[in-house]
Amino acid sequence: MESFSSKDMAMQAQKKILSHMANKSVVHMFIDDTSSEILDELYRVSKEYSGNRSEAQKVVKDLIKIAVKIGVLFRHNRFSPEELSLAQDFKKKLHQGAMTAISFYEVEFTFDKTVMSEILTGCRDLLLKLVNSQLTPKSHGRIKHVFNHYSDPKLLTQLYNPDGPFKSNLTKICTGLNRLLEEGTL
């Protein structure tokens, strides 16, 4: 017998449509203002660091697509109990990363690129396990692209350089992360 589910079809259509609509106006429908401001700063850092506007746009667009797709999966209750446990582990690791990023920012000369890079790499690995059976290899590539980009020790070192060009970006990123933590969003 042919297995057809309109619910599955609707979810696939939502994921497909939303992945093609990852632009600023659509982002505001799914992502709060604080998160949007953080994404804008991450884009600016990526653009300045890489010197490549299209690469910076691609990294942030990949980040948005992944966030939206995972949101769709959660909304449709597509994760097993084991996957939900992985999601909790990911959330804890992301929370740890935000706290660490803020701490490194607030206490000068405490930044450790290895620690920050390992936290981001750990987030990547947990997220890949979470969506292993839910998303396509192309989406897995997007996850790797985003986390590999932002866990680059050279990028992190420049970002946390107190005399570097990204000081104001880091201030805005950490202010936004603080706000998300206070609101319980992160």
VMD Tcl script that builds the backbone (N, CA, C; Angstrom):
set m [mol new atoms 558]
animate dup $m
set s [atomselect $m all]
$s set {name element resname resid chain x y z} {
  {N N MET 1 A 0.838 -1.188 0.000}
  {CA C MET 1 A 0.000 0.000 0.000}
  {C C MET 1 A 0.877 1.243 0.000}
  {N N GLU 2 A 0.467 2.208 -0.741}
  {CA C GLU 2 A 1.203 3.464 -0.845}
  {C C GLU 2 A 1.029 4.265 0.443}
  {N N SER 3 A 2.147 4.736 1.000}
  {CA C SER 3 A 2.029 5.534 2.235}
  {C C SER 3 A 2.044 7.015 1.858}
  {N N PHE 4 A 0.913 7.644 2.070}
  {CA C PHE 4 A 0.773 9.069 1.779}
  {C C PHE 4 A 0.190 9.743 3.011}
  {N N SER 5 A 0.773 10.878 3.360}
  {CA C SER 5 A 0.252 11.624 4.496}
  {C C SER 5 A 0.213 13.097 4.110}
  {N N SER 6 A -0.971 13.657 4.154}
  {CA C SER 6 A -1.090 15.080 3.812}
  {C C SER 6 A -0.350 15.934 4.833}
  {N N LYS 7 A -0.297 15.459 6.080}
  {CA C LYS 7 A 0.431 16.196 7.122}
  {C C LYS 7 A 1.926 16.246 6.783}
  {N N ASP 8 A 2.477 15.097 6.362}
  {CA C ASP 8 A 3.883 15.062 5.959}
  {C C ASP 8 A 4.129 15.959 4.752}
  {N N MET 9 A 3.203 15.896 3.805}
  {CA C MET 9 A 3.319 16.711 2.594}
  {C C MET 9 A 3.274 18.196 2.944}
  {N N ALA 10 A 2.398 18.572 3.842}
  {CA C ALA 10 A 2.281 19.980 4.256}
  {C C ALA 10 A 3.558 20.441 4.947}
  {N N MET 11 A 4.123 19.587 5.802}
  {CA C MET 11 A 5.360 19.948 6.491}
  {C C MET 11 A 6.504 20.112 5.490}
  {N N GLN 12 A 6.604 19.194 4.544}
  {CA C GLN 12 A 7.653 19.300 3.524}
  {C C GLN 12 A 7.482 20.572 2.701}
  {N N ALA 13 A 6.263 20.899 2.368}
  {CA C ALA 13 A 5.999 22.123 1.602}
  {C C ALA 13 A 6.382 23.355 2.410}
  {N N GLN 14 A 6.041 23.347 3.699}
  {CA C GLN 14 A 6.403 24.481 4.553}
  {C C GLN 14 A 7.910 24.657 4.607}
  {N N LYS 15 A 8.628 23.564 4.821}
  {CA C LYS 15 A 10.086 23.641 4.890}
  {C C LYS 15 A 10.658 24.173 3.587}
  {N N LYS 16 A 10.135 23.684 2.467}
  {CA C LYS 16 A 10.632 24.086 1.153}
  {C C LYS 16 A 10.353 25.560 0.890}
  {N N ILE 17 A 9.116 25.966 1.145}
  {CA C ILE 17 A 8.736 27.366 0.908}
  {C C ILE 17 A 9.543 28.294 1.800}
  {N N LEU 18 A 9.618 27.957 3.079}
  {CA C LEU 18 A 10.327 28.822 4.015}
  {C C LEU 18 A 11.820 28.904 3.707}
  {N N SER 19 A 12.397 27.817 3.207}
  {CA C SER 19 A 13.827 27.856 2.885}
  {C C SER 19 A 14.112 28.783 1.708}
  {N N HIS 20 A 13.119 28.997 0.852}
  {CA C HIS 20 A 13.290 29.910 -0.283}
  {C C HIS 20 A 12.979 31.353 0.087}
  {N N MET 21 A 12.441 31.547 1.275}
  {CA C MET 21 A 12.013 32.890 1.670}
  {C C MET 21 A 12.875 33.460 2.787}
  {N N ALA 22 A 14.098 32.998 2.941}
  {CA C ALA 22 A 14.963 33.442 4.036}
  {C C ALA 22 A 15.524 34.828 3.738}
  {N N ASN 23 A 14.657 35.828 3.792}
  {CA C ASN 23 A 15.117 37.200 3.628}
  {C C ASN 23 A 14.650 38.018 4.828}
  {N N LYS 24 A 15.038 39.271 4.872}
  {CA C LYS 24 A 14.822 40.089 6.058}
  {C C LYS 24 A 13.351 40.234 6.451}
  {N N SER 25 A 12.467 40.418 5.508}
  {CA C SER 25 A 11.061 40.609 5.860}
  {C C SER 25 A 10.445 39.334 6.432}
  {N N VAL 26 A 10.827 38.191 5.908}
  {CA C VAL 26 A 10.309 36.930 6.410}
  {C C VAL 26 A 10.917 36.610 7.777}
  {N N VAL 27 A 12.179 36.974 7.959}
  {CA C VAL 27 A 12.851 36.723 9.228}
  {C C VAL 27 A 12.068 37.360 10.375}
  {N N HIS 28 A 11.565 38.559 10.175}
  {CA C HIS 28 A 10.839 39.247 11.232}
  {C C HIS 28 A 9.554 38.530 11.610}
  {N N MET 29 A 9.005 37.703 10.712}
  {CA C MET 29 A 7.816 36.921 11.031}
  {C C MET 29 A 8.148 35.778 11.986}
  {N N PHE 30 A 9.356 35.248 11.914}
  {CA C PHE 30 A 9.720 34.063 12.674}
  {C C PHE 30 A 10.744 34.320 13.778}
  {N N ILE 31 A 11.457 35.413 13.690}
  {CA C ILE 31 A 12.537 35.681 14.632}
  {C C ILE 31 A 12.285 37.037 15.290}
  {N N ASP 32 A 12.444 37.077 16.621}
  {CA C ASP 32 A 12.180 38.311 17.355}
  {C C ASP 32 A 13.219 39.388 17.010}
  {N N ASP 33 A 12.933 40.604 17.420}
  {CA C ASP 33 A 13.790 41.743 17.090}
  {C C ASP 33 A 15.209 41.586 17.628}
  {N N THR 34 A 15.347 41.094 18.850}
  {CA C THR 34 A 16.678 40.934 19.445}
  {C C THR 34 A 17.509 39.944 18.640}
  {N N SER 35 A 16.909 38.812 18.299}
  {CA C SER 35 A 17.627 37.814 17.497}
  {C C SER 35 A 17.991 38.375 16.133}
  {N N SER 36 A 17.094 39.160 15.565}
  {CA C SER 36 A 17.347 39.781 14.271}
  {C C SER 36 A 18.536 40.747 14.350}
  {N N GLU 37 A 18.609 41.509 15.443}
  {CA C GLU 37 A 19.736 42.430 15.633}
  {C C GLU 37 A 21.051 41.661 15.759}
  {N N ILE 38 A 21.023 40.534 16.477}
  {CA C ILE 38 A 22.225 39.704 16.612}
  {C C ILE 38 A 22.640 39.168 15.246}
  {N N LEU 39 A 21.673 38.699 14.472}
  {CA C LEU 39 A 21.973 38.191 13.120}
  {C C LEU 39 A 22.578 39.281 12.243}
  {N N ASP 40 A 22.053 40.504 12.364}
  {CA C ASP 40 A 22.610 41.624 11.593}
  {C C ASP 40 A 24.077 41.863 11.954}
  {N N GLU 41 A 24.380 41.790 13.243}
  {CA C GLU 41 A 25.768 41.999 13.682}
  {C C GLU 41 A 26.665 40.846 13.240}
  {N N LEU 42 A 26.145 39.634 13.301}
  {CA C LEU 42 A 26.921 38.489 12.822}
  {C C LEU 42 A 27.214 38.625 11.330}
  {N N TYR 43 A 26.230 39.124 10.587}
  {CA C TYR 43 A 26.443 39.374 9.157}
  {C C TYR 43 A 27.567 40.401 8.959}
  {N N ARG 44 A 27.502 41.498 9.700}
  {CA C ARG 44 A 28.522 42.549 9.556}
  {C C ARG 44 A 29.918 42.026 9.881}
  {N N VAL 45 A 30.015 41.238 10.944}
  {CA C VAL 45 A 31.306 40.655 11.321}
  {C C VAL 45 A 31.797 39.731 10.208}
  {N N SER 46 A 30.917 38.869 9.706}
  {CA C SER 46 A 31.306 37.929 8.645}
  {C C SER 46 A 31.731 38.658 7.385}
  {N N LYS 47 A 30.986 39.702 7.035}
  {CA C LYS 47 A 31.298 40.473 5.817}
  {C C LYS 47 A 32.663 41.143 5.948}
  {N N GLU 48 A 32.898 41.775 7.085}
  {CA C GLU 48 A 34.174 42.469 7.302}
  {C C GLU 48 A 35.329 41.469 7.382}
  {N N TYR 49 A 35.107 40.370 8.097}
  {CA C TYR 49 A 36.165 39.384 8.288}
  {C C TYR 49 A 36.538 38.704 6.969}
  {N N SER 50 A 35.527 38.259 6.231}
  {CA C SER 50 A 35.797 37.518 5.001}
  {C C SER 50 A 36.099 38.440 3.817}
  {N N GLY 51 A 35.634 39.698 3.909}
  {CA C GLY 51 A 35.788 40.611 2.786}
  {C C GLY 51 A 34.909 40.209 1.609}
  {N N ASN 52 A 33.907 39.377 1.898}
  {CA C ASN 52 A 33.077 38.821 0.845}
  {C C ASN 52 A 31.607 38.943 1.251}
  {N N ARG 53 A 30.931 39.899 0.658}
  {CA C ARG 53 A 29.532 40.177 0.991}
  {C C ARG 53 A 28.635 38.970 0.744}
  {N N SER 54 A 28.810 38.293 -0.393}
  {CA C SER 54 A 27.931 37.170 -0.724}
  {C C SER 54 A 28.170 35.982 0.217}
  {N N GLU 55 A 29.407 35.774 0.634}
  {CA C GLU 55 A 29.689 34.689 1.587}
  {C C GLU 55 A 29.039 34.992 2.936}
  {N N ALA 56 A 29.119 36.232 3.376}
  {CA C ALA 56 A 28.492 36.633 4.642}
  {C C ALA 56 A 26.976 36.452 4.567}
  {N N GLN 57 A 26.394 36.829 3.449}
  {CA C GLN 57 A 24.951 36.661 3.276}
  {C C GLN 57 A 24.584 35.180 3.295}
  {N N LYS 58 A 25.404 34.353 2.652}
  {CA C LYS 58 A 25.129 32.922 2.593}
  {C C LYS 58 A 25.174 32.292 3.986}
  {N N VAL 59 A 26.154 32.675 4.800}
  {CA C VAL 59 A 26.269 32.117 6.150}
  {C C VAL 59 A 25.021 32.458 6.969}
  {N N VAL 60 A 24.616 33.719 6.939}
  {CA C VAL 60 A 23.455 34.135 7.724}
  {C C VAL 60 A 22.169 33.532 7.151}
  {N N LYS 61 A 22.084 33.460 5.846}
  {CA C LYS 61 A 20.909 32.850 5.217}
  {C C LYS 61 A 20.808 31.369 5.590}
  {N N ASP 62 A 21.951 30.670 5.601}
  {CA C ASP 62 A 21.964 29.274 6.019}
  {C C ASP 62 A 21.517 29.141 7.474}
  {N N LEU 63 A 21.972 30.046 8.316}
  {CA C LEU 63 A 21.584 30.040 9.726}
  {C C LEU 63 A 20.074 30.216 9.880}
  {N N ILE 64 A 19.523 31.139 9.142}
  {CA C ILE 64 A 18.080 31.396 9.192}
  {C C ILE 64 A 17.294 30.185 8.681}
  {N N LYS 65 A 17.736 29.621 7.563}
  {CA C LYS 65 A 17.039 28.453 7.003}
  {C C LYS 65 A 17.007 27.298 7.996}
  {N N ILE 66 A 18.123 27.054 8.643}
  {CA C ILE 66 A 18.190 25.959 9.613}
  {C C ILE 66 A 17.262 26.246 10.796}
  {N N ALA 67 A 17.303 27.456 11.307}
  {CA C ALA 67 A 16.447 27.809 12.450}
  {C C ALA 67 A 14.971 27.641 12.095}
  {N N VAL 68 A 14.586 28.098 10.920}
  {CA C VAL 68 A 13.185 28.001 10.500}
  {C C VAL 68 A 12.784 26.538 10.303}
  {N N LYS 69 A 13.640 25.747 9.663}
  {CA C LYS 69 A 13.313 24.338 9.425}
  {C C LYS 69 A 13.173 23.568 10.734}
  {N N ILE 70 A 14.060 23.827 11.675}
  {CA C ILE 70 A 13.965 23.151 12.961}
  {C C ILE 70 A 12.699 23.595 13.692}
  {N N GLY 71 A 12.355 24.875 13.565}
  {CA C GLY 71 A 11.108 25.375 14.139}
  {C C GLY 71 A 9.898 24.667 13.564}
  {N N VAL 72 A 9.901 24.441 12.260}
  {CA C VAL 72 A 8.798 23.728 11.606}
  {C C VAL 72 A 8.723 22.286 12.134}
  {N N LEU 73 A 9.873 21.640 12.271}
  {CA C LEU 73 A 9.883 20.269 12.783}
  {C C LEU 73 A 9.323 20.203 14.205}
  {N N PHE 74 A 9.708 21.163 15.049}
  {CA C PHE 74 A 9.181 21.196 16.412}
  {C C PHE 74 A 7.675 21.423 16.410}
  {N N ARG 75 A 7.241 22.364 15.586}
  {CA C ARG 75 A 5.817 22.685 15.535}
  {C C ARG 75 A 4.974 21.491 15.110}
  {N N HIS 76 A 5.548 20.634 14.287}
  {CA C HIS 76 A 4.826 19.452 13.806}
  {C C HIS 76 A 5.145 18.203 14.635}
  {N N ASN 77 A 5.790 18.400 15.786}
  {CA C ASN 77 A 6.107 17.286 16.701}
  {C C ASN 77 A 6.806 16.127 15.990}
  {N N ARG 78 A 7.832 16.435 15.222}
  {CA C ARG 78 A 8.524 15.424 14.421}
  {C C ARG 78 A 9.698 14.767 15.145}
  {N N PHE 79 A 10.005 15.227 16.341}
  {CA C PHE 79 A 11.159 14.682 17.042}
  {C C PHE 79 A 10.725 13.587 18.014}
  {N N SER 80 A 11.493 12.507 18.022}
  {CA C SER 80 A 11.253 11.388 18.943}
  {C C SER 80 A 11.682 11.819 20.352}
  {N N PRO 81 A 11.339 11.045 21.370}
  {CA C PRO 81 A 11.802 11.379 22.734}
  {C C PRO 81 A 13.335 11.460 22.826}
  {N N GLU 82 A 14.026 10.580 22.116}
  {CA C GLU 82 A 15.498 10.613 22.116}
  {C C GLU 82 A 15.999 11.907 21.469}
  {N N GLU 83 A 15.351 12.300 20.371}
  {CA C GLU 83 A 15.740 13.537 19.686}
  {C C GLU 83 A 15.413 14.754 20.545}
  {N N LEU 84 A 14.314 14.702 21.263}
  {CA C LEU 84 A 13.973 15.813 22.168}
  {C C LEU 84 A 15.008 15.943 23.288}
  {N N SER 85 A 15.543 14.825 23.711}
  {CA C SER 85 A 16.620 14.851 24.712}
  {C C SER 85 A 17.871 15.507 24.115}
  {N N LEU 86 A 18.164 15.162 22.869}
  {CA C LEU 86 A 19.283 15.819 22.170}
  {C C LEU 86 A 19.027 17.317 22.019}
  {N N ALA 87 A 17.780 17.680 21.754}
  {CA C ALA 87 A 17.421 19.100 21.617}
  {C C ALA 87 A 17.678 19.837 22.927}
  {N N GLN 88 A 17.359 19.196 24.051}
  {CA C GLN 88 A 17.630 19.806 25.359}
  {C C GLN 88 A 19.135 19.962 25.583}
  {N N ASP 89 A 19.905 18.941 25.190}
  {CA C ASP 89 A 21.369 19.024 25.295}
  {C C ASP 89 A 21.900 20.169 24.436}
  {N N PHE 90 A 21.349 20.302 23.237}
  {CA C PHE 90 A 21.759 21.392 22.346}
  {C C PHE 90 A 21.434 22.749 22.977}
  {N N LYS 91 A 20.237 22.867 23.517}
  {CA C LYS 91 A 19.824 24.130 24.136}
  {C C LYS 91 A 20.744 24.495 25.305}
  {N N LYS 92 A 21.105 23.494 26.112}
  {CA C LYS 92 A 22.024 23.729 27.240}
  {C C LYS 92 A 23.393 24.181 26.729}
  {N N LYS 93 A 23.861 23.527 25.670}
  {CA C LYS 93 A 25.178 23.866 25.108}
  {C C LYS 93 A 25.150 25.271 24.509}
  {N N LEU 94 A 24.054 25.619 23.842}
  {CA C LEU 94 A 23.912 26.954 23.265}
  {C C LEU 94 A 23.861 28.003 24.375}
  {N N HIS 95 A 23.158 27.695 25.455}
  {CA C HIS 95 A 23.080 28.584 26.616}
  {C C HIS 95 A 24.477 28.774 27.209}
  {N N GLN 96 A 25.215 27.669 27.337}
  {CA C GLN 96 A 26.590 27.736 27.835}
  {C C GLN 96 A 27.448 28.616 26.927}
  {N N GLY 97 A 27.264 28.464 25.622}
  {CA C GLY 97 A 28.017 29.270 24.664}
  {C C GLY 97 A 27.705 30.749 24.805}
  {N N ALA 98 A 26.429 31.082 24.981}
  {CA C ALA 98 A 26.045 32.485 25.154}
  {C C ALA 98 A 26.639 33.049 26.436}
  {N N MET 99 A 26.556 32.286 27.525}
  {CA C MET 99 A 27.120 32.741 28.804}
  {C C MET 99 A 28.638 32.930 28.696}
  {N N THR 100 A 29.287 32.007 28.017}
  {CA C THR 100 A 30.741 32.090 27.843}
  {C C THR 100 A 31.106 33.293 26.976}
  {N N ALA 101 A 30.382 33.497 25.900}
  {CA C ALA 101 A 30.647 34.635 25.013}
  {C C ALA 101 A 30.522 35.947 25.786}
  {N N ILE 102 A 29.486 36.060 26.588}
  {CA C ILE 102 A 29.261 37.274 27.374}
  {C C ILE 102 A 30.360 37.440 28.413}
  {N N SER 103 A 30.719 36.369 29.080}
  {CA C SER 103 A 31.768 36.417 30.095}
  {C C SER 103 A 33.103 36.867 29.484}
  {N N PHE 104 A 33.456 36.281 28.339}
  {CA C PHE 104 A 34.694 36.678 27.661}
  {C C PHE 104 A 34.658 38.157 27.277}
  {N N TYR 105 A 33.487 38.642 26.928}
  {CA C TYR 105 A 33.330 40.046 26.548}
  {C C TYR 105 A 33.455 40.960 27.766}
  {N N GLU 106 A 32.802 40.587 28.848}
  {CA C GLU 106 A 32.743 41.462 30.024}
  {C C GLU 106 A 34.043 41.499 30.814}
  {N N VAL 107 A 34.794 40.401 30.823}
  {CA C VAL 107 A 36.041 40.336 31.581}
  {C C VAL 107 A 37.197 40.319 30.580}
  {N N GLU 108 A 37.802 41.472 30.395}
  {CA C GLU 108 A 38.870 41.598 29.396}
  {C C GLU 108 A 40.009 40.627 29.652}
  {N N PHE 109 A 40.616 40.187 28.581}
  {CA C PHE 109 A 41.783 39.308 28.566}
  {C C PHE 109 A 41.491 37.916 29.128}
  {N N THR 110 A 40.231 37.502 29.162}
  {CA C THR 110 A 39.891 36.135 29.566}
  {C C THR 110 A 39.544 35.278 28.352}
  {N N PHE 111 A 39.435 35.907 27.193}
  {CA C PHE 111 A 39.025 35.186 25.983}
  {C C PHE 111 A 39.971 34.036 25.684}
  {N N ASP 112 A 39.386 32.878 25.407}
  {CA C ASP 112 A 40.137 31.685 25.023}
  {C C ASP 112 A 39.493 31.124 23.761}
  {N N LYS 113 A 40.187 31.283 22.648}
  {CA C LYS 113 A 39.617 30.871 21.355}
  {C C LYS 113 A 39.320 29.376 21.316}
  {N N THR 114 A 40.129 28.572 22.002}
  {CA C THR 114 A 39.916 27.125 22.003}
  {C C THR 114 A 38.606 26.770 22.701}
  {N N VAL 115 A 38.356 27.392 23.845}
  {CA C VAL 115 A 37.127 27.122 24.589}
  {C C VAL 115 A 35.907 27.498 23.748}
  {N N MET 116 A 35.920 28.705 23.190}
  {CA C MET 116 A 34.771 29.172 22.414}
  {C C MET 116 A 34.565 28.319 21.167}
  {N N SER 117 A 35.646 27.987 20.501}
  {CA C SER 117 A 35.573 27.167 19.297}
  {C C SER 117 A 35.022 25.775 19.620}
  {N N GLU 118 A 35.465 25.189 20.747}
  {CA C GLU 118 A 34.992 23.860 21.138}
  {C C GLU 118 A 33.505 23.871 21.489}
  {N N ILE 119 A 33.032 24.935 22.139}
  {CA C ILE 119 A 31.607 25.031 22.462}
  {C C ILE 119 A 30.784 25.077 21.177}
  {N N LEU 120 A 31.205 25.899 20.229}
  {CA C LEU 120 A 30.473 26.011 18.963}
  {C C LEU 120 A 30.522 24.707 18.171}
  {N N THR 121 A 31.648 24.046 18.182}
  {CA C THR 121 A 31.776 22.758 17.500}
  {C C THR 121 A 30.878 21.718 18.173}
  {N N GLY 122 A 30.807 21.759 19.501}
  {CA C GLY 122 A 29.907 20.867 20.232}
  {C C GLY 122 A 28.449 21.125 19.875}
  {N N CYS 123 A 28.088 22.403 19.736}
  {CA C CYS 123 A 26.727 22.762 19.309}
  {C C CYS 123 A 26.440 22.188 17.926}
  {N N ARG 124 A 27.394 22.347 17.029}
  {CA C ARG 124 A 27.239 21.826 15.664}
  {C C ARG 124 A 26.981 20.323 15.684}
  {N N ASP 125 A 27.803 19.603 16.443}
  {CA C ASP 125 A 27.689 18.149 16.476}
  {C C ASP 125 A 26.354 17.694 17.066}
  {N N LEU 126 A 25.900 18.356 18.128}
  {CA C LEU 126 A 24.604 18.014 18.727}
  {C C LEU 126 A 23.458 18.298 17.755}
  {N N LEU 127 A 23.548 19.433 17.069}
  {CA C LEU 127 A 22.494 19.792 16.120}
  {C C LEU 127 A 22.443 18.807 14.955}
  {N N LEU 128 A 23.617 18.390 14.480}
  {CA C LEU 128 A 23.656 17.405 13.396}
  {C C LEU 128 A 23.041 16.073 13.828}
  {N N LYS 129 A 23.299 15.653 15.070}
  {CA C LYS 129 A 22.679 14.426 15.587}
  {C C LYS 129 A 21.166 14.598 15.673}
  {N N LEU 130 A 20.728 15.771 16.135}
  {CA C LEU 130 A 19.302 16.036 16.302}
  {C C LEU 130 A 18.548 15.911 14.980}
  {N N VAL 131 A 19.094 16.477 13.929}
  {CA C VAL 131 A 18.371 16.524 12.647}
  {C C VAL 131 A 18.836 15.452 11.661}
  {N N ASN 132 A 19.643 14.524 12.131}
  {CA C ASN 132 A 20.235 13.520 11.252}
  {C C ASN 132 A 19.211 12.848 10.335}
  {N N SER 133 A 18.094 12.421 10.895}
  {CA C SER 133 A 17.108 11.724 10.073}
  {C C SER 133 A 15.983 12.639 9.595}
  {N N GLN 134 A 15.999 13.898 10.027}
  {CA C GLN 134 A 14.897 14.811 9.722}
  {C C GLN 134 A 15.159 15.729 8.527}
  {N N LEU 135 A 16.416 16.100 8.342}
  {CA C LEU 135 A 16.753 17.046 7.280}
  {C C LEU 135 A 17.686 16.402 6.266}
  {N N THR 136 A 17.760 17.024 5.104}
  {CA C THR 136 A 18.551 16.489 3.995}
  {C C THR 136 A 20.048 16.740 4.201}
  {N N PRO 137 A 20.880 16.014 3.465}
  {CA C PRO 137 A 22.322 16.279 3.523}
  {C C PRO 137 A 22.654 17.745 3.185}
  {N N LYS 138 A 21.858 18.362 2.328}
  {CA C LYS 138 A 22.083 19.777 2.003}
  {C C LYS 138 A 21.914 20.643 3.252}
  {N N SER 139 A 20.901 20.355 4.058}
  {CA C SER 139 A 20.704 21.086 5.312}
  {C C SER 139 A 21.818 20.788 6.302}
  {N N HIS 140 A 22.287 19.552 6.321}
  {CA C HIS 140 A 23.423 19.200 7.183}
  {C C HIS 140 A 24.641 20.037 6.774}
  {N N GLY 141 A 24.816 20.203 5.472}
  {CA C GLY 141 A 25.907 21.042 4.967}
  {C C GLY 141 A 25.766 22.485 5.418}
  {N N ARG 142 A 24.528 22.977 5.468}
  {CA C ARG 142 A 24.290 24.344 5.945}
  {C C ARG 142 A 24.691 24.489 7.412}
  {N N ILE 143 A 24.334 23.488 8.211}
  {CA C ILE 143 A 24.698 23.519 9.635}
  {C C ILE 143 A 26.210 23.560 9.780}
  {N N LYS 144 A 26.895 22.695 9.050}
  {CA C LYS 144 A 28.361 22.665 9.102}
  {C C LYS 144 A 28.940 23.995 8.644}
  {N N HIS 145 A 28.385 24.553 7.577}
  {CA C HIS 145 A 28.859 25.824 7.044}
  {C C HIS 145 A 28.779 26.931 8.099}
  {N N VAL 146 A 27.647 27.045 8.753}
  {CA C VAL 146 A 27.428 28.097 9.747}
  {C C VAL 146 A 28.365 27.921 10.940}
  {N N PHE 147 A 28.355 26.733 11.524}
  {CA C PHE 147 A 29.153 26.530 12.736}
  {C C PHE 147 A 30.645 26.515 12.451}
  {N N ASN 148 A 31.055 25.978 11.312}
  {CA C ASN 148 A 32.480 26.013 10.974}
  {C C ASN 148 A 32.948 27.453 10.765}
  {N N HIS 149 A 32.085 28.278 10.191}
  {CA C HIS 149 A 32.442 29.674 9.961}
  {C C HIS 149 A 32.638 30.409 11.290}
  {N N TYR 150 A 31.641 30.305 12.173}
  {CA C TYR 150 A 31.702 31.078 13.417}
  {C C TYR 150 A 32.590 30.461 14.488}
  {N N SER 151 A 32.999 29.196 14.321}
  {CA C SER 151 A 33.926 28.602 15.290}
  {C C SER 151 A 35.383 28.730 14.848}
  {N N ASP 152 A 35.620 29.409 13.735}
  {CA C ASP 152 A 36.977 29.639 13.234}
  {C C ASP 152 A 37.776 30.433 14.275}
  {N N PRO 153 A 38.849 29.840 14.825}
  {CA C PRO 153 A 39.630 30.538 15.863}
  {C C PRO 153 A 40.165 31.909 15.427}
  {N N LYS 154 A 40.481 32.053 14.144}
  {CA C LYS 154 A 40.981 33.351 13.666}
  {C C LYS 154 A 39.875 34.400 13.719}
  {N N LEU 155 A 38.683 34.035 13.307}
  {CA C LEU 155 A 37.546 34.946 13.377}
  {C C LEU 155 A 37.256 35.307 14.837}
  {N N LEU 156 A 37.209 34.304 15.697}
  {CA C LEU 156 A 36.933 34.544 17.116}
  {C C LEU 156 A 37.985 35.454 17.746}
  {N N THR 157 A 39.251 35.237 17.393}
  {CA C THR 157 A 40.333 36.063 17.934}
  {C C THR 157 A 40.158 37.514 17.512}
  {N N GLN 158 A 39.816 37.746 16.264}
  {CA C GLN 158 A 39.592 39.124 15.805}
  {C C GLN 158 A 38.355 39.727 16.456}
  {N N LEU 159 A 37.314 38.919 16.607}
  {CA C LEU 159 A 36.078 39.395 17.211}
  {C C LEU 159 A 36.315 39.858 18.649}
  {N N TYR 160 A 37.121 39.139 19.394}
  {CA C TYR 160 A 37.358 39.455 20.807}
  {C C TYR 160 A 38.583 40.330 21.048}
  {N N ASN 161 A 39.230 40.787 19.993}
  {CA C ASN 161 A 40.368 41.687 20.152}
  {C C ASN 161 A 39.859 43.031 20.681}
  {N N PRO 162 A 40.277 43.430 21.908}
  {CA C PRO 162 A 39.739 44.669 22.499}
  {C C PRO 162 A 40.065 45.928 21.681}
  {N N ASP 163 A 41.095 45.851 20.863}
  {CA C ASP 163 A 41.458 47.001 20.030}
  {C C ASP 163 A 41.093 46.767 18.561}
  {N N GLY 164 A 40.368 45.681 18.299}
  {CA C GLY 164 A 40.053 45.296 16.933}
  {C C GLY 164 A 38.852 46.020 16.354}
  {N N PRO 165 A 38.609 45.775 15.079}
  {CA C PRO 165 A 37.529 46.471 14.367}
  {C C PRO 165 A 36.118 45.986 14.724}
  {N N PHE 166 A 36.026 44.883 15.481}
  {CA C PHE 166 A 34.709 44.303 15.769}
  {C C PHE 166 A 34.209 44.591 17.179}
  {N N LYS 167 A 34.867 45.504 17.886}
  {CA C LYS 167 A 34.494 45.792 19.272}
  {C C LYS 167 A 33.030 46.215 19.390}
  {N N SER 168 A 32.577 47.121 18.527}
  {CA C SER 168 A 31.182 47.579 18.619}
  {C C SER 168 A 30.214 46.461 18.227}
  {N N ASN 169 A 30.603 45.628 17.264}
  {CA C ASN 169 A 29.755 44.493 16.871}
  {C C ASN 169 A 29.607 43.514 18.043}
  {N N LEU 170 A 30.740 43.223 18.695}
  {CA C LEU 170 A 30.714 42.299 19.824}
  {C C LEU 170 A 29.856 42.859 20.958}
  {N N THR 171 A 29.947 44.159 21.188}
  {CA C THR 171 A 29.123 44.797 22.221}
  {C C THR 171 A 27.644 44.578 21.923}
  {N N LYS 172 A 27.236 44.803 20.686}
  {CA C LYS 172 A 25.829 44.634 20.306}
  {C C LYS 172 A 25.405 43.166 20.368}
  {N N ILE 173 A 26.278 42.266 19.948}
  {CA C ILE 173 A 25.978 40.832 20.001}
  {C C ILE 173 A 25.766 40.404 21.452}
  {N N CYS 174 A 26.683 40.794 22.331}
  {CA C CYS 174 A 26.595 40.383 23.736}
  {C C CYS 174 A 25.421 41.051 24.449}
  {N N THR 175 A 25.104 42.287 24.080}
  {CA C THR 175 A 23.927 42.948 24.641}
  {C C THR 175 A 22.670 42.176 24.252}
  {N N GLY 176 A 22.590 41.771 23.001}
  {CA C GLY 176 A 21.452 40.981 22.529}
  {C C GLY 176 A 21.387 39.619 23.202}
  {N N LEU 177 A 22.535 38.950 23.334}
  {CA C LEU 177 A 22.557 37.647 24.001}
  {C C LEU 177 A 22.093 37.776 25.452}
  {N N ASN 178 A 22.565 38.832 26.115}
  {CA C ASN 178 A 22.147 39.090 27.496}
  {C C ASN 178 A 20.630 39.245 27.586}
  {N N ARG 179 A 20.076 40.007 26.659}
  {CA C ARG 179 A 18.627 40.230 26.629}
  {C C ARG 179 A 17.882 38.909 26.423}
  {N N LEU 180 A 18.367 38.081 25.504}
  {CA C LEU 180 A 17.730 36.778 25.253}
  {C C LEU 180 A 17.807 35.873 26.488}
  {N N LEU 181 A 18.927 35.932 27.186}
  {CA C LEU 181 A 19.076 35.131 28.406}
  {C C LEU 181 A 18.130 35.619 29.494}
  {N N GLU 182 A 18.035 36.936 29.654}
  {CA C GLU 182 A 17.141 37.511 30.670}
  {C C GLU 182 A 15.692 37.177 30.387}
  {N N GLU 183 A 15.304 37.166 29.104}
  {CA C GLU 183 A 13.921 36.858 28.719}
  {C C GLU 183 A 13.622 35.362 28.774}
  {N N GLY 184 A 14.688 34.558 28.910}
  {CA C GLY 184 A 14.504 33.113 28.924}
  {C C GLY 184 A 14.357 32.507 27.543}
  {N N THR 185 A 14.646 33.293 26.522}
  {CA C THR 185 A 14.538 32.825 25.145}
  {C C THR 185 A 15.684 31.872 24.799}
  {N N LEU 186 A 16.823 32.109 25.402}
  {CA C LEU 186 A 18.015 31.319 25.095}
  {C C LEU 186 A 18.431 30.518 26.309}
}
mol reanalyze $m
mol bondsrecalc $m
mol representation Tube
mol addrep $m
